[in-house]
């Protein structure tokens, strides 16, 4: 079973990439954020892989971290959530935010995220609440970057609620100057909105 792939990025789409490894091109489905954060075509890329088997063959799904892969595997165990739906959920917000909302049983906030209906949010909480504690520990450890990371999560959620594409939000927030993260949430959102409007 393929656990990871490292190779040259042969091509990229909105929700998939082709990694060329030892002369073989592997099509890997990913969330838009993963596609965006990988390098340009022709550079090297590395992904954690899950091979999903179905009646008409197999498909590869790629993730930027073990935490993201583990969350994906938990999501596809939920009734009515297939691999493509799970990728949509992963694209709605950072992994640690999704895990926290599920563990807190916050159906309201979950259903406000892009591409997650209230019915799906309810299913996720019923099936997964209390079962993602290991991932939550990982998420909490990531918050060692503390205030800047907390601001980024809150800003990403707010901007997504305003209708901006998650991949555009992620790219814009990553491009902000370091000193901006020393301010408050409103300052971060105001500067990010300027960038997003300029890219519109």
N, C-alpha and C positions, 0 to 999 in steps of 0.2 A: 504494500500500500504506500502511496506517495505521501510523505509527511511535509515536505517542503521542496521548493524549486528555486534554483538560482541560475540565472542566465541572461542573455541579451534580450532587451525588450524589442520584439520584432514589429509589433503594431499595438495600437491602443484604441479602444472605443469608449463610449460613455460608461458602460458597465462590464467591460471585459478587456483583457489584454492577451497577447500571444507572447509567451516567453520561449525563446529558442535555447534549448539545452542540448549540447552535444549534437547539433544538427537537426534536432527534432523540435518542432513547434508545438507547444502546449497551449490550447485555448483555456483561459482561466477566467471565470466569472467573479467579479469583485464589486464592492460598493463604489459609488462615484468618488468618495473620499480617498479610497485606496488607489484608484486609478490616477487621481490628481496628485497624490503625494509621491507616487513612484516617479522615477526619472523620465527623461525624454526617450523617444524611440532611438535605439542604437546604444543606449547606456545599459548598465547592468541593473537587474532588479532581483529581489528575493521575496518570496511569499510563503507563508504557512499554508498548507493545502489540506482540504478535505475532499475526498473522492465520494461523490454521491451516485449510488447505483440505482437504476430504474429499469423498467421492462425493455425500453428501447435503447439501452446503452448506459454510459456513465458520463458524468460531468464533473469538472474540477472547479472548486470554489477557493478563492485565495483571500488571505487576511494578512494585515500588517503586524499583528501581534498574537501571541498564544491566548491572551484574554479575549480578543475579538473572535478567534476561532472557537473558543469554549462557549462563548455566549451564543454564537451561531448554532452550535450543536445542541444547546439547550432549547433554543427557539424552535428548531425543526421537530422537536419532540412534542410540541403543542399541536393539538388537532387543528386542522385548517391552515397551519403555517408551513408552507413548503419552502424549499431553498430560495426561490426567487423572492417570496414574501419576506423571508428572514433577512435577505440582503436589503430590501426596502426598509425594514425596521432598523437595521444597522446604519443605514444612511440618514436616519432621522435625527440622530444626536450622537455625541461621543459615547463610547461603550459604558464608561463609569456612570454617566448620567442615566442611561437606560437601566442599568443594573440597580442603581439606587432607587429609582422610581418604582421598579417592580418589587424590590424588597420592602419598600415603604407602603406598598399597596396603593399607590397614588394613581388611580385610574384616570382621574381628571387631567392631571398633567401629562400622563402618557398619551391620552387621546388627543391632546392639543399638538403633539409633535406631528410633523408632516408624514403622510402615508400610513398613519396608525389610526384606525377607526376606534370608536368607543367599544365596539364588540370585540375587536382584536385585543384592545388594552385589557378588557375584563378577562379574556381567555388567558392572557399572559400572566396576570396577577394570580388568578385561580390556580393555574398549573405550576407556576414557577416561584411564587413567593415563598421564601424560606429555603429555597434550594440553590440560591446563587451566592451563599455566604462566602465561599472561597473567592469568587470573583469580586465580591464587595471588598474583601480584604485587599485584593490586588488594586482595586480602584482607590481605596483609601490611601494605600502606600504611594500611589501616583500623586496624591495631593500634597506630597512633601514640597512641591513647588509652590504650594499654598495659595496665597492671594492671587497672583497672576493667573494660575490655572483655574481657580474658582471663578474669576472674572471672565475668563475665556468661555467656560461652560455656560455661564449665565448669559453672556452676550450672544453666543451661538444659538441658544434656545430662543432668546428674544428676537433675533434677526430672522430666524426660521419662521417664527410665528407671523412675522411681517410679510412672509411670502417669498423671501429670497431662497434660491436653491442652496441646499446644504453645502455642495461643493464650492459654490461661489463664496459663501460665508466663511468656510474653512480657509480658503485661499486668502481672502481679504484679512482675516484675523491673523493669519500666519505672517502676513506682510507688514503688520503694524510695528512701529518703532518700539523698542524696549521701554522707553520712558512713559509711553502711553499706559502701560500696565500698572504704573504706580498711582494712577488716578482712580476715579470711581467708575461704576458701571455706566452711568449716563455719559461720561466723557468717552469711554471706549466705544459705546454704541454710536455716538455722534460722529466720531472720526471714521468708524467702519462704514456708516451710512454714506459718507462722502465718497469713500472708495467704491462702494457698491453702486452708487448712482453714476459714478464716472465710468464704470464698466458696463452699464446698462445699454 
